[in-house]
Amino acid sequence: MEELAAKLLAKYKQSVLDKIHNTDGKSTISQLKAIPGNDTNFINMITNLKNEHCYIYYNNDNLEALVLETLNLPMIYDNVDTKINEIGTENADYEDILVKELLRYFKDDFFKWVNQPDCSKCGKNDGNQRFLRGERANWEEKENDSRCGNVEIYQCNSCGNVTRFPRYNNPEMLLKTRSGRCGEWAAMFTYILVSFQLRARYVWNKEDHVWCEYYNQKQKRWIHLDSCEKAYDEPFIYAKNWNKKMSYAIAFGNTGIIDVSKKYVDNVNINNKLDRKSMKNDEEMLKLLTALNNEIRQSFPPDEKFNLHKEDELEYIAMNHPNYQPTTTGNNAVGRQSGSAEWVGTRGEGGA
């Protein structure tokens, strides 16, 4: 019986690998663009997000070393050790305790939220800066970060000086500025997780928010993290606590992409689900992400390709089960904490 099971598994594995090998990702994406009901701009956007968040910053030893050199590692590890001693080594999940401490450290000691930038001349802030306009990055800002596209321009009400606030994404620049809004926070915190050799993925929401997840090896699941809110394992925080209306939420990592919309919207607060009209249906969305995953995993060893395929299927089946409820350990029941009240209100994230 065991021998038969092994043969069937081997046959199934080979059929999966053959299907992956025989699927041309670029051709599939071109076909998807030609189907009425599929938004070409959306497909291009997801492809660009893949290029941005699935390749560029992974396996960069120099950048990872720079991250670790910049953080206060003695403080982080002392706090981890203290927590382990409180819990007891037998019951402690070291990886989980480390992630929680990184979340605390990042929010409390490392990164700064920016409603408006400090005046580059007199240093004043506290609502003292008047927004003038947005514009494209100049050559110096592009030198700092080739992907810096948007720059906010402010004028100081006290001294009249004009201050530029470039929205950087490059972790190397963010290690210097150590400030920003949700985009900068999510990008930097995701890369900190990567620098600690943790499996992490960046989660993009079409309605202008981003956060991240990490894969807990002991629990065998992806756990929600929002560094802006210091939120751990609270997938309900957006559609329920913030009362945010959402359509797509898509997770990007160096091993693949997956649609996690049902985890963060449908199975949390169906009343806040916006129509998903960018793809004709869920099947077309799955085809798109499968094609992109095949591109990402093209050079992976066969065993890794197969294991990731199984992981994708299990996660997809779980999220699409009629009785699926996201696993949570957090109990935060308030609206958005980061950002000014006015800014949060304009985004519809202040709670019910």
C-alpha positions in Angstrom: 0.0 0.0 0.0 2.8 2.4 0.9 4.6 1.6 -2.3 1.5 2.3 -4.3 0.9 5.6 -2.5 4.5 6.6 -3.2 4.1 5.8 -6.9 0.8 7.8 -7.1 2.4 10.8 -5.4 5.4 10.6 -7.7 3.1 10.5 -10.7 1.1 13.4 -9.5 4.2 15.4 -8.7 5.6 14.8 -12.2 2.2 15.9 -13.8 2.3 19.1 -11.8 5.9 19.8 -12.8 5.1 19.0 -16.5 2.2 21.4 -16.4 4.3 24.2 -14.9 7.1 23.5 -17.5 4.7 23.6 -20.4 3.0 26.8 -19.4 4.3 29.9 -21.0 3.7 32.7 -18.5 4.1 35.6 -21.0 1.8 33.9 -23.5 -0.8 33.3 -20.8 -0.7 37.0 -19.7 -1.1 38.2 -23.3 -4.1 35.9 -23.7 -5.6 37.3 -20.5 -5.2 40.8 -21.7 -7.2 40.0 -24.8 -10.2 38.6 -22.9 -13.1 41.2 -22.5 -13.6 41.9 -18.8 -9.9 41.7 -17.9 -8.4 45.2 -17.3 -5.1 45.4 -19.1 -3.9 48.3 -16.8 -4.6 46.2 -13.7 -2.7 43.2 -15.2 0.2 45.5 -15.9 0.1 46.9 -12.4 0.2 43.5 -10.8 3.1 42.5 -13.1 5.0 45.7 -12.1 4.3 45.0 -8.4 5.7 41.5 -9.0 8.9 43.0 -10.4 9.1 45.4 -7.5 8.4 43.1 -4.6 9.4 39.6 -5.7 12.9 40.1 -6.9 14.8 43.3 -6.3 15.6 43.2 -2.6 15.9 39.4 -1.9 19.3 37.7 -1.7 21.1 41.0 -1.3 23.7 40.2 1.3 25.1 43.7 1.4 21.7 45.3 2.0 20.8 42.8 4.6 24.0 43.4 6.4 23.3 47.2 6.3 19.9 46.7 7.8 21.3 44.6 10.7 24.1 47.1 11.3 21.5 49.9 11.6 19.1 48.2 14.0 19.7 48.1 17.8 20.4 44.4 17.9 21.4 44.3 21.6 18.1 45.8 22.6 16.1 43.5 20.3 17.8 40.3 21.5 17.7 41.3 25.2 14.0 41.9 24.9 13.6 38.5 23.1 15.6 36.7 25.8 13.6 38.4 28.6 10.3 37.3 27.0 11.6 33.7 26.6 12.6 33.6 30.2 9.1 34.8 31.2 7.4 32.1 29.1 9.9 29.3 29.6 12.1 27.8 26.9 9.9 24.8 26.5 6.8 26.8 25.5 8.5 29.6 23.7 8.2 30.0 19.9 11.5 31.9 19.3 10.6 33.0 15.8 7.3 34.4 16.9 8.7 36.3 19.9 11.4 37.8 17.6 8.8 39.0 15.1 6.7 40.6 17.9 9.8 42.4 19.3 10.7 43.6 15.8 7.2 45.0 15.4 7.4 46.7 18.8 10.9 48.1 18.1 10.1 49.3 14.6 7.0 51.2 15.8 8.3 52.5 19.1 12.0 53.1 18.6 13.0 53.1 14.9 10.6 54.6 12.4 8.7 57.9 12.4 5.2 58.6 11.0 5.0 61.6 8.8 1.8 63.6 8.4 3.7 66.6 7.0 7.5 66.8 6.8 9.5 69.1 9.0 10.5 72.4 7.4 13.9 71.8 5.8 14.9 75.4 7.0 13.4 76.2 10.4 12.4 72.6 11.4 8.9 73.5 12.3 6.0 71.0 11.8 2.9 70.3 13.9 0.5 71.2 11.1 2.6 74.2 10.1 3.3 73.0 6.6 0.9 73.8 3.8 0.6 71.2 1.0 1.2 72.9 -2.4 1.3 70.1 -4.9 2.7 66.7 -6.0 5.3 66.4 -8.7 7.7 63.9 -10.2 11.1 63.2 -8.6 14.1 65.2 -9.6 17.4 63.8 -10.7 18.8 63.8 -7.2 15.8 62.0 -5.8 16.0 59.5 -8.6 19.7 58.9 -7.8 18.7 58.1 -4.3 15.9 55.8 -5.4 15.3 54.9 -9.0 11.7 54.0 -8.2 10.9 57.2 -6.4 8.0 58.6 -8.5 6.0 60.9 -6.3 7.2 64.0 -4.4 5.0 66.1 -2.1 5.7 69.8 -2.0 5.0 71.8 1.2 5.5 75.5 2.2 6.2 76.5 5.8 3.7 79.0 7.2 6.4 80.4 9.5 9.4 81.1 7.3 8.0 80.5 3.8 10.5 77.9 2.9 9.5 75.1 0.4 10.2 71.5 1.5 10.2 68.4 -0.7 8.9 65.1 0.7 10.0 62.3 -1.7 8.1 59.1 -1.2 11.0 56.6 -1.2 10.7 52.8 -1.4 14.3 51.7 -1.5 15.2 50.2 1.9 18.7 51.7 1.7 17.2 55.2 1.6 14.6 54.4 4.2 17.3 53.3 6.6 18.5 56.9 6.3 15.2 58.8 6.4 13.5 56.3 8.9 10.2 58.0 8.2 7.2 58.0 6.0 3.6 56.7 5.8 2.2 53.3 5.2 4.1 52.7 2.0 7.5 53.4 3.5 6.6 51.6 6.8 5.5 48.4 5.0 8.5 48.3 2.6 11.0 48.8 5.3 9.5 46.4 7.8 9.1 43.7 5.2 12.8 44.0 4.4 13.8 43.9 8.0 12.0 40.5 8.3 13.8 39.3 5.2 17.1 40.5 6.7 16.4 38.2 9.7 16.0 35.3 7.2 12.2 35.1 7.8 9.8 34.3 5.0 7.9 37.5 4.4 5.6 38.9 1.8 4.3 42.4 1.1 0.5 42.8 0.9 -0.9 45.4 -1.5 -4.5 46.6 -1.2 -6.0 48.3 -4.3 -7.7 50.9 -2.0 -4.3 52.5 -1.0 -2.9 50.5 1.9 -0.1 48.1 2.3 1.1 45.8 5.1 3.0 42.5 5.3 2.9 38.9 6.5 5.4 36.4 7.7 5.3 32.6 7.6 5.5 31.0 11.0 7.3 27.7 10.6 5.8 26.2 13.8 2.2 27.1 13.0 2.6 26.5 9.3 0.6 29.6 8.3 1.1 33.2 7.1 0.5 35.7 9.9 -0.7 39.3 9.3 1.6 42.2 10.5 1.0 45.9 10.2 3.9 47.9 11.4 2.0 51.2 11.3 -0.4 49.9 13.9 1.9 47.5 15.7 -0.8 45.0 14.8 0.0 41.3 15.0 -2.3 38.6 13.5 -5.3 40.9 13.1 -6.5 40.3 9.5 -9.9 41.8 10.6 -8.4 45.2 11.4 -9.2 46.8 8.0 -12.6 45.7 6.9 -14.0 45.4 10.4 -12.1 47.8 12.8 -11.3 50.6 10.4 -14.6 50.0 8.5 -12.5 50.2 5.3 -14.2 49.3 2.0 -11.8 47.1 0.0 -11.6 45.0 -3.2 -8.3 43.3 -3.9 -5.6 42.4 -1.4 -2.6 40.6 -3.0 0.5 39.2 -1.3 3.9 39.4 -3.0 7.0 37.5 -1.9 10.2 36.1 -3.3 8.6 32.6 -3.8 5.2 33.7 -5.2 2.1 35.8 -5.3 -1.4 34.9 -3.9 -4.7 36.7 -3.8 -5.6 37.1 -0.1 -8.7 39.3 -0.6 -11.0 36.8 1.1 -8.7 36.6 4.1 -8.9 40.3 4.7 -12.3 41.3 3.3 -14.9 38.7 2.4 -14.5 36.5 5.4 -14.1 39.4 7.8 -16.9 41.9 6.8 -18.7 41.1 3.6 -20.5 44.4 3.8 -17.3 46.2 3.1 -16.4 44.2 0.0 -16.1 46.3 -3.1 -16.9 44.7 -6.5 -13.8 43.2 -8.0 -14.1 44.3 -11.6 -10.4 44.4 -12.7 -10.5 40.8 -13.7 -13.5 39.0 -15.3 -13.8 36.6 -12.5 -11.8 34.8 -9.7 -10.7 32.1 -12.2 -9.1 34.7 -14.5 -7.3 36.2 -11.5 -6.0 32.8 -10.5 -4.7 32.2 -14.0 -2.9 35.6 -13.9 -1.2 34.8 -10.6 -0.3 31.3 -11.6 1.4 32.6 -14.7 3.4 35.2 -12.7 4.3 32.5 -10.2 5.7 30.3 -12.9 7.9 33.2 -14.0 9.1 33.8 -10.4 9.9 30.1 -9.9 11.4 29.4 -13.3 14.8 28.7 -11.9 13.7 27.0 -8.7 14.6 23.3 -8.2 11.8 20.8 -9.0 11.1 19.9 -5.4 10.8 23.5 -4.4 8.4 24.2 -7.3 6.2 21.3 -6.3 6.2 22.2 -2.6 5.3 25.8 -3.3 2.5 24.6 -5.7 1.1 22.5 -2.8 1.4 25.4 -0.4 -0.5 27.6 -2.9 -3.3 25.1 -3.3 -3.8 24.5 0.4 -3.9 28.2 1.1 -6.3 28.8 -1.8 -8.6 26.0 -0.7 -8.6 27.2 2.9 -9.5 30.8 2.0 -12.2 29.6 -0.4 -13.9 27.2 2.0 -17.5 28.3 2.8 -16.8 28.2 6.5 -13.3 29.8 6.4 -12.5 32.2 9.2 -9.0 33.8 9.4 -6.9 32.5 12.3 -6.3 35.4 14.7 -4.7 36.0 18.0 -5.0 39.8 18.2 -8.0 41.6 19.7 -7.6 45.2 18.7 -11.1 46.7 18.3 -10.3 50.4 17.4 -10.1 52.4 14.2 -6.8 53.4 12.6 -4.2 54.7 15.0 -1.5 55.9 12.6 -2.0 59.2 10.8 -3.8 62.5 11.6 -7.5 62.3 12.3 -8.2 64.4 9.2 -6.1 62.2 7.0 -7.7 59.0 8.4 -11.1 60.5 7.9 -10.5 61.3 4.3 -9.5 57.7 3.7 -12.5 56.2 5.4 -10.4 54.3 7.9 -11.7 55.8 11.2 -13.9 52.9 12.2 -17.7 52.6 12.4 
